[in-house]
């Protein structure tokens, strides 16, 4: 478990990108890699697959993956994450010899492959954690490989749950991409945001300095009420990010 005691790191702000929820692999695609194809994705949640009795000498691999994962706000703060942390829970039933779990990371859609492997034997329930360091804030792909490499008996089933994917980075507050004279700048005071007509029906959201989304919505009025405590925030739209300083004093 990661613990963060304060928001300052060597004079910088820490930002956390939240790539989940959902936390149940429901939006991940499923595929099979052989040569043995004796594995099936099961319906329902938690997400699970079953390896059936197949050849002893050929591996069967089930793969759960999601592509083009990105946090646009991170791109306005820094050029790379300090790290990406992938955590999930694995629960098995039945028997499989030489079963292993592999995490495959692919950054920038097709370049710089980065793979990590963890091997387990005789597990019933275990928490898995993969960490990838110094990673671009561009889109990335993530894939979980479940590999049965030898004997399988009693229809070996693997369930996945408790998915948690986060990106961590540090940035100087002066590095936020904003300009008071920008045509995309949104005016505000301590009680409201003031949008131009061009923002109607567009999405907006506000992060605190930790990266947590405090509020979000669709612009349906030129004046949107806000209720924020004193402090610094980041107002985001699809085209722009800007600092907000709230002070009621």
Secondary structure, 3 states (H helix, E strand, C coil): CCCCCCCEECCEEEEEEECCCCCCCCCCEEEEECCECCEEEECCCCEEEEECCCCCCCCEEEEEEEEEECCHHHHCCCCEEEEEEEEEEEEEEEEECCEEEEEEEEECCCEEEEEEEEECCCCCEEEEEEEEEEEECCCEEEEEEEEECCCEEEEEEEEEEEEEEEEEEEECHHHCCCCCCCCCCCEECCCEEECCHHHCCCEEEEECCCCCEEEEEECCCCEEECCCCCEEEEEEECCCEEEEEECCC
